[in-house]
Amino acid sequence: MATLFSRQGAERLKKRVVDGQSERGNRLAGALYNQFNDLHKIDFYDDIEIEELLLKQKEHDLEQLKDFKQLPEGLISFSPSSASGCGRGLYFKAKKVKKDEILRYPYQRRWTRNSTAVHEAVQRDLLYSEKILDNPVFKVDRLESGLPAWEQNIKCAKVIEHNGVKFVLNGMCDGILVNQLDGSKVLFEFKTKSTTIGCVGTYKLKGVQEEHRIQAVAYSILFGIDEAIFTYESVAKDGWTKGADAKVDLRTFYVKITEEDRQQLLDKLSEVAKQFYAEEVPAKEDKCFFCQYKTACMEQEQEGLDEKEE
């Protein structure tokens, strides 16, 4: 179970990505990078057809809010965004353990607000790029309804049985793109960086972050797609007058997901599911920085010490 999440496993994955998929991966990641840049080099007017589609999307989002779908009862549920998390944290979340109260300052809420707004802008860019540019490599996949294949439109809950235990994988991704060169489908995921523009530079960002890579594996299980392209954009930009000398604010990376990757993630989730049903708290892992269950975790550790002393 631990191979995918260990340092050794990460190095093996890194080598496979760099060596095994470098040619196709670099080509696809580069094509999406160029597609964004080609669009952002030009001025263009709003398109009635695209804006009507985006309005239809908003109407659909409102309907989704009214028609909240409950997950299957009696089964533990996992989301792709938390798939890389500590097993104990996943257990606490499923048990609805009280989270730590976190003080949010106004500037932090504006921080997350801006990042959310950029997500919507990027999806709009994808739609415009496929209509305005000549021969774009990627187009957004469409559902039978005509809506784009992204986020709430493709959200699903999949009941999985693995290693003799059932659980639910529930989630959505930022989009599914169609490669116009060969017809293959590619998962699209967008991430923002908000501290400094250096966060997406080549020194700080060497590739897809490990927790994001595992998120892609979870998406692959949900949607049956083996390739993903991650786009990282810095919300902070270089000086307006820097021109061609401005620091890079956008990076794209390719990920190839294998059956081995999927099986290793399913092994982890099924193990947590077994512990959940047996009410056995998983061991603590060193993934505490963003954990919202620090208090509950410390209490659990103290209980363990008390039991040993008895």
N, C-alpha and C positions, 0 to 999 in steps of 0.2 A: 504493500500500500504506500509506503513512504518514498518509493523511488522517484516518482514525479516531483515530489515536494522537497527532496533533499538537495544539497549543493551538488552532489555527484550527478543527480538526475538533471539538474538545471544545466550543468556543463555539457552533459550528453545532448540535451535538447538544443543547446546553443550551437554545438558543433554540427548537429544534423541540419539545422536551419542554415548555417553559414555555408557548409560544404554541399549538402545534398540538394537544397532547393534554391541556391543562390541565383542561378541564371533566370529561371522562371519567376522566382520571387522578386528579384531586383527589377525585372521587366514590368511586372504587374504593379508593384509599389511605385515604381517610377512613373508609370503611365497615369496612375491616379494623382500623383503629385503634380505632374505636368497638366493634367486636366483642370485641377483647381487653379493653378497659376495662369493657364491660358485664358480661363474665364475672367480672372481678376486683373488681367492686363487691359481689358476693354470696357467701354461703357455700353450699357444696353438698357432698353426700356422694359417696363413691366409687360409681361405677356398675359393676355386675358385668359387663355386656356390654362396656363400654369397657375395663375392666381385663383381661378375658379376651382381647380383641383385642390389647392391649399385650403380654400374656404370649405370645400367638401370634407377635407381632412379634419378641420376644426369642428364641424358639425358631428362628424363621426366620434371624435374625442369626447364631445359632450354626451352623446348617447352612451358611450362606454362608462362614463361617470354615473349615469342613471342606472345602468344595467351591470352592477358589480357581480362578477362571477365568483362563487365560492369554490375553494379547492376541495378535492375529495376528502371526506371526513375519515378520521382514524389513521391517516398516513402522515408521516413526517414529510415536510416539504423543504426543498433547497432551491436557492436561486443562483444563477450563473455568477452574479457579481460577488457573492459571498463564498463561492465554491473553494477558493484557496484559503479560506479562514481556518482558524483553530477549531479542531473537532469539539472542544469543550464549548467554545463560543456558539457553534452551530447547534449544539445540544441545548444550551441555555436559551437560545432564540426559539427553538422549537417548543421548549417547555414554558415559554412566555415568562421567563424570569425577569424581574424588574431590572431595567437598565439604569446605569448611572445617570444622574442629572448632569447635563453638560450646558454650561453657560455659553450662549451664542451672542456675540456682540453685533451691533447693527452692520458694521463693515463686513463681517463674515457672512451675513445673510445677503448683502449686496454682492459679495464674491460669488456665492453659489448661484444667485439670480443671473449674473452676467454670463456664467458658464452655461446655464440652461438656455439662455437666449442665443448664444453662439451655436449650440447644437441645432436649433431650429434654422438658423441662417445657413448652416452648412448643408442641411438637407434641401433647402431651397436652392442653394448653389448647384447641387447635383442635378436637380430637375432642369435648371436653366442651362447647365453645361451640355446636357444631352440634346437640347433643342438649338442652342446658339452655335456651338462649336461644330466644325467640320470633322466628321468621323471620330467622335469621342470613343475611347476604348470601353468605357463603362456607362451603362444605363441602369437606372433603378428598376428592379423587377416590379411587376404589377400583379395585383390580385384580380380575381374575376370581376370584382366590383369596380376595377379601374384605379383603386387606391394604391399608393406606393407600398411596397413590401417593407415596412419598417415599424418599429416600436409597437404601440398598442394594436396596430392592424394585424400583427403576426404573433401577438402574445399567446402562449399556449402552456398548458399544464400536462406533462407526460408522466403517466404512471409507469414506473420501471421496476422490474423484478431482477435482482442481481445477487448472486451468492445466497439465494434462498430467502431474500428479504425484499419487501416492497417499499417503495418510497416515491415521492413526486419531485420531478424537476420542473420548475415553473419560471418562465421568464420570456424576455424579448430582447432583440438586439437593435442597434441603431439603423440597420438596413441590410438588405440583400441586393447585391449588384449583379448584373449579367455582363460577362466579358463578351464584347461584340466580336472578338477575334475568333473565339472557338465555342461560344455558347455556354461556357461553364458559369456556374454561380459562385459568388464570393461573398463571404460575410463581411460587412462593413461595421467598424466600431470607431467612434470618435471620442477622443479624450482631450480635455483642456488642461493647461498648466497656467497658473495665475500669479506666481510669485515674481519671477523675473524671466526675461526672454532667454536667458542662459539655460533654463530648465529643459528646453528642447534642442539645445546645441549638441554638437557631437561629443563634447567632453562629458556632459551630464547624462545624456540619453544615448545609450549604445544600441538599444533595440527595444522591443516590446517588453514592458515590465512583466515579471513572472506572474503576478496575480492576474494581469490582463491576459496573459497567454492561457492560463488555466480557465479563465472566463470564456475564451474562444473554444476550448475543448468542450465546455458545457454547452455552448451554442451548437457545436457540431453534433452533439448527442440529440439536441432538440430538433435541429433543422436538417440533419443529414448532409451537411456541406463540409468539405475537408479543407477549404482554404479561407483565409481571412486576411484582410488588410486593415491595420490600425493606423489612424491618422491622429497625430498629436499636434495641437496648436497652442501657442502661447497667447494668452489674452493680452499680456503686456507686449508692446511693440517697440522697436528701435526708434531713434529720432526721426521725425518726419523728413528732415532734409538729408538724411543719409543716402537716399537713393539706392543705386546699385551696390553700395558698400554696406547696406543694412544687414544686420544679423538675421540668420534664418529663423523664421517664426513658425514654420510648418514642416513636419516630418512624417513620412509614411513608412510602414514596415509590414512585411509579409510574414504570415505564419502558416505552416503546413501542419494539419492535425492528422495523426495516424490512429489506427485502431488500438495500438498499444497505449496511446495517450488516453483514449476514451475508457479503456478497460481499467487503467490505473486510477482514474478519477472515480469511476463507478465503484471500484474497490474501497476507496476512502469513504464515499458517501454511504455505501451499504454498511460499512463498519460503524459509522456514527448512527445509522438507523437502527442497527441491532442494539447498540448501547441505549438508544432512546427508548425502544420498546421494553428493554430489560431494566430500565431506570438505573443504569450504571453510568456514572459521570465519567466522561473521557479524561485522559491525562492532560495536564496543562502543557501547552506549547509556547514557544517563545515568539508570540505574535501579539504583543500586548499594547502597542503604541496607540492604535485606533480602536481598541476593544472597548465596548460599551458595558462590559460585564466585569470590570475590575473588582468591584466590591463583592459581588457574588463569588467570583473566583477565589479571592483571598479568604472568604468565609469557608469555602470548600476546602482550601488548603489547610486552614486551621482545624477543621473537623478531622481531616486526615491525621494531623499531628496528635490531636487529642486521643483518637482511637489507638494510635501506636503506643502512647504513654499508658493507656489502660491495659 
